[in-house]
Amino acid sequence: MIPLLRIRDLRVSIRTDAGVASILDGVDLSLERGRILGVAGESGCGKSTLIRTIMGILPNNARVESGEVMFEGEDLLVFSEAELNGQVRGSRIGFIPQDPLLALNPVFKVGTQLLEIMRDHAPEDGLRGRARGRAHVRRLIHLLQRMQVPDPETALERYPHQFSGGQRQRLLIAAALACAPGLVVADEPTTALDVTTQREILNLLREVVEEFGISLLFVTHDFGVVAELCDDLCVIYAGQTVEAGLAGAILSAPAHPYTEALLACHPDRTIGFQGIPGSVPSPLAPPPGCRFAPRCAFAVPVCSAAPPPAMSRSGASVKCVRYA
């Protein structure tokens, strides 16, 4: 079966005043239909750039050096801006941003903003004018009701500040689903929420994937969220995929030293304060060989000689010389 989304050897660089930064340098991932894929890694590992590449919203000083982003059998990297805006964003790929307060314009009613998305990106339904507008309103009310937004019939007439943080996130989930996409990309959508609301949103996302038959690409730095929500996991370090496979298998028996170290930092798995020594290397001057070698407790001389190949271990893909 062909995956809904398949990314192979994606390399993206950004021009800066200090030189050319290699932000993504060999990202590989695959997302099957109806599944939830978590993308995890430290801040600065390239997760946001990965999202921007998929959505086609890279900054002007960024350049895709090589690779492919295959979505429903088409390489999104060859699409023009007009094609992405008219045929992909919103209509086939929905997006849930990290901060719902910043994502919603405070001076416009919620209905105005959500209906604009549908007007620009909803697939043709044969309706025109006011009839199409009324159909969009009915769908939004239905989605808000499904997202458990209080008083969905009047919610469209309210402003963002009249909703709580969790309710605003539910509004954005409804916005992502408004045009019936096949894939939804979520950029750490529970980071700004309290733990009770976070669990409600995670449960809601799982229900939405099953009910609407979509696939979810969930970017996070929290392995607790991965354990609660994700079917599959892709771990990224310094712009490279270091381990990928079934989430449960990786969390129970991590193969790559970086994945193991990240899990050891989680509060549920440690009895004291500990972390990973050092920091993510600068994309302006990445180390040779394995990029995690300078911080790795298992590093040997060969680790700094050449990049490790991708090896298969217990159904997961791992880039580490320990399995070569």
Secondary structure as GFF3:
##gff-version 3
##sequence-region A 1 324
A	DSSP	beta_strand	5	16	.	.	.	ID=ss1
A	DSSP	beta_strand	19	31	.	.	.	ID=ss2
A	DSSP	beta_strand	36	40	.	.	.	ID=ss3
A	DSSP	alpha_helix	47	55	.	.	.	ID=ss4
A	DSSP	beta_strand	62	71	.	.	.	ID=ss5
A	DSSP	beta_strand	74	75	.	.	.	ID=ss6
A	DSSP	three_ten_helix	76	78	.	.	.	ID=ss7
A	DSSP	alpha_helix	81	87	.	.	.	ID=ss8
A	DSSP	beta_strand	93	96	.	.	.	ID=ss9
A	DSSP	alpha_helix	100	103	.	.	.	ID=ss10
A	DSSP	alpha_helix	110	121	.	.	.	ID=ss11
A	DSSP	alpha_helix	129	146	.	.	.	ID=ss12
A	DSSP	alpha_helix	152	155	.	.	.	ID=ss13
A	DSSP	three_ten_helix	160	162	.	.	.	ID=ss14
A	DSSP	alpha_helix	165	177	.	.	.	ID=ss15
A	DSSP	beta_strand	183	187	.	.	.	ID=ss16
A	DSSP	alpha_helix	195	212	.	.	.	ID=ss17
A	DSSP	beta_strand	215	220	.	.	.	ID=ss18
A	DSSP	alpha_helix	223	229	.	.	.	ID=ss19
A	DSSP	beta_strand	232	237	.	.	.	ID=ss20
A	DSSP	beta_strand	240	246	.	.	.	ID=ss21
A	DSSP	alpha_helix	247	252	.	.	.	ID=ss22
A	DSSP	alpha_helix	257	265	.	.	.	ID=ss23
A	DSSP	three_ten_helix	267	269	.	.	.	ID=ss24
A	DSSP	three_ten_helix	293	295	.	.	.	ID=ss25
A	DSSP	three_ten_helix	301	304	.	.	.	ID=ss26
A	DSSP	beta_strand	310	313	.	.	.	ID=ss27
A	DSSP	beta_strand	316	319	.	.	.	ID=ss28
A	DSSP	three_ten_helix	321	323	.	.	.	ID=ss29
###
